[in-house]
Amino acid sequence: MTAATRIVLIRHGESVAQAERIVAGHGGCQGLSDEGRAQAAALAGRLKRTGELGETTVLYSSLMARSVQTAAIVAEALGGLQLSSACDFCESHPGEMDGLSWEEADRLYPPLSWEPQGRRAPGCETFAEMADRVAHGLDGLVQRHAGGVAVVVCHGGVVAHSMIRWLALDPSPSLGRRARIDPVNTSITEWRVPPADSDSDEAASSVELVRYNDHAHLS
């Protein structure tokens, strides 16, 4: 029987956009800040010391510079794996807000009452669209790397959508409120997905959240 698949999501280090409060999609992302590079180096040092991800078989990142740069820093600690990048693991696409300060974005495109299909600016990705995109990426990892350890350097929004996907959370506004999932920069969230050939249907559907927001290396 195939071993369980480990999907390890690492949020990127602090970005220049975070520090300067800039909306950062593909175009607005200016990569890591000095603090972000230090955070990524701390994570790489931890992984070298502990060997906790020494069985990693594949390394992915999003297309955004802050994610790619973080992945490059930790790659050596994962055995020098070649990096693959995919937009499935990008943060939400902000459309016309990309590159604006958050103050300017709020002025030009005032926040909407939250709704999964809400589109704040004409070119913005909706929450529901991002959910579908991230789910496609996660499902693809499990299919392509069954029984392996896939590390994905990504974004807080991707981590949040992994929770919605694999914990079967209801993101609808009918609840009257929305829980906030906000992992720390360079934190680790790990999932364990049972193999498709598990002995029972229940086992095959029981995805395990092994850890969330593990940032001990920043202590």
N, C-alpha and C positions, 0 to 999 in steps of 0.2 A: 504494500500500500504506500502511496506517495505521502511524504511528510507534509505537515502543515506549511503554508506559505506565510512568511513574515513580511509585512509591509510596514516600513519604518519611515514616518514622515518627520522631517526636520524643518522647522521654520527658519528662514534666512536670518542673518544677523541684522542689527539695526542699519537702516538705509539712510542715505542723505535725505531722501524725501521725508522719511519719518522725522528726522531731526529738524528739518526746515518746514514741516507741515505743507508738503506739496502732494497733490494727487499724482500718483505714479503708476500709470499703465505701462505699455510697451515703450512709448515715446518719452514719458516723463521720468522714468527710472534712471537715476544717476549712479546706481550701484551702492556699495556699502560705505558707511561713514567710518571714521577711525575706530569708533566704539564697536561698530559692527564687525570690523576685521579682527579686533581683539576678542570679541565673543566667539567668532568662528575658530580662532586659534586656540582658545580655551577648550572648545568642544573637540577639536582635533587632538589636542594633548590628552584629554580624557579618554578618547577612543583608543589612542595608542597605549595608554597605561592599562586600561581595563580589558581591551580586546573584546568588548561586549558585542561589537558588530563585525568581528573578524571573519564571520562566515558569509559576509555580504557577497552576492553574486552579480549584482547590477546596480549602477548608480544613475539616477535621473535628477534633472532639475527642471524648473519652468524655463521659459525663454527670457525672463526678466533679469536684468543685470545683477540685482541684489541676490537672487537665487543662484545664478551661474557662478558668481564670485565666491559665495559661501561654499558651494559644492567643490570648487577648485581647491579651496583651503583644506577641506576635510578629506579629499580624495586620497591623499597619500596615506592617511591613517586607515583607509579602507583597502590598502593594498595597491594603490595606484590605478584603480579601475578607470576605464574610459567613460567619460560622461556623455549621456544621451539627454537631449532636451526636448520637451514636448509642451505645447500650449495647454494641454489638458490640465496641467498642474500650475497654471498661471493664476494670479489673483484676479479678481473681478475686473472686467474691461470697462473703463470709465468713459469711453467715448470722447465727447467734446470737452470733458473736464480734464483730460489728461494733460499734465504739465502745469495746471493752474494751482495757485495756492488754495488751500481749503477755504480760506476766507472769501476769495474771489469765486470759487465754485459754489459756495453757499449763496452768494449774492446773485449769480447768474442762473443757477439751477437749484432753487430752494429744495431742501429735503422734503420728500413725500411721506405721507402716512405709510408705514411699512406694509407691503403687500407683495407676495412672491412674484407676481407678474408686473410689478411697478417698474417703470423705466424713467429714471430721473432726468436724463438728457437723451435726445433722439438716438445717439449712437451707443448709449450705455447698455451693457448686458444686464438682464434681469436676474434676480436671485434664482428663479426657476431655471433659467438658461444655464447659469453657472453650475447649478446642482446636476443638471444632465451632463454637462461637459466633464465635471470632476468624476462623476459616477462612471462615465465611459473610460476615463483614464485609469481609475482604480480597478475596474473589472478587467481591463486589458492587462494590467500588471499580473493579476492572479492567473489569468489564462496563459500568458507568455512565460511566466516564471514560477510555475507550480512547483512547490516544494523548496523553493529558494528563498533568499533574503533580498528584498528589493528596498533600497534606500532612496527616498525622494526628498530632495531639498526644495521646499515649496513655500507656502504662504499661510498666514493665519486663516484666511478664508477657505483654503483647501482643507486644512485640519478640521474646521467647523463642518464643512460639507461631508467629510468622512464620517463624522459623528452622526449626521442626519442620515447618511446612507446606511451605515452598518449597525446603528442602534435603533433604526426605524423610528426616528423622531418625527413629529408632526410640526412642520414649520408654518402652518396656516395661521392667519391672523385671528381665527375664531377663538383661540385661547385667550385673547385679550392682552397678551404680553409675549415677549420673546426672550428666551434665555440668551445670555452673551457668552460666547466661547472665545477667549482671547489669550492664546498661548504666548509665552514669553519668547523673545528672539533667541534662536538656536536651541530651543527646547525640542525634546524628542517625544513623539507620540507613536506608539507601536500597536499594530494589529496582528492577530494570528488567525489565518483563514484555513479552516479544515479542508482536506482534499475532497474532491468531488466523489472519490470512491470510498468515502467513510462508510462505516457499517450501517448507519441509519440515516434516514432523511433528517432527523432532528440534529444529529451531529454535523451533517453536511451544511446545515444552515446556521450553525452556532459560531459566529465570528466573535473572537475574544478581544476585548480592549485590554492589552497587557499593561500599558502605562500611558499617561497623558501629562504633558507639560513638565517633563523631567528636565530640569535645568540645574542639576546639582553642580555642574562645572562652573557656574557663575557665582557660587556661594563665596 
